[in-house]
Amino acid sequence: MEGSYNEELNDRRGYPLMAVDGSRITLPPDEALRKYYGVIGNDKTVATARVSVLYDIENDITADAKIEPVSKDERGLARNILTRLRRGERGWGGGGRWSYLTAGIRPKI
């Protein structure tokens, strides 16, 4: 896909159908990754990160993602993505696009 996310895309009754989801991901066994992202569980040799993804369900597009140390809160990462969206980062076109996405809804974060 060329250009920004503001191009003509599929929607649901005029609104983009988006989802935010978070998870932990296993990273390659590397000391620098373990130090930065952290480890969990009994096996302290596997680096693990926290990830949050904003996904456009209608267009099968990852619209934004954030990867942080595993100690970070999943809700905080989702909040960060939505804040960046609201400020108009990532090609979303600013507050107007945010208003379009959130018209009549209150996200539970």
C-alpha positions, 0 to 999 in steps of 0.5 A: 500500500502506498502513501498514508493510511488516509487513502480510500479503504474499506469501512463499516457503514462509514467507519473504520473497524479497528481492534487493539490487542496486546500480547507477549512475544518471545525474542531471540536468545540475546543478552542485549535483548534480555537486558532491554526487554526483560525475561519472564518465567523460570527460564531466564534465558529467553527475552520477552517483550510486550506488544500492542497492535492497532489492527484495521479489520476491514482491510487486513492492515496493521495500522500501528504497533508498539513494542516495549519491555515486558514489564510495561502495562498492556493497557498503557501500550494501547493507550499510547497507540490511541494517543498517537492516533489522536495527535495525528501521528502515523498518517492519521490526519489529526484530531478530525480522523480521531473524531471520525473513529470515536464518534459516539463511542467511549473506548474502555482503556 
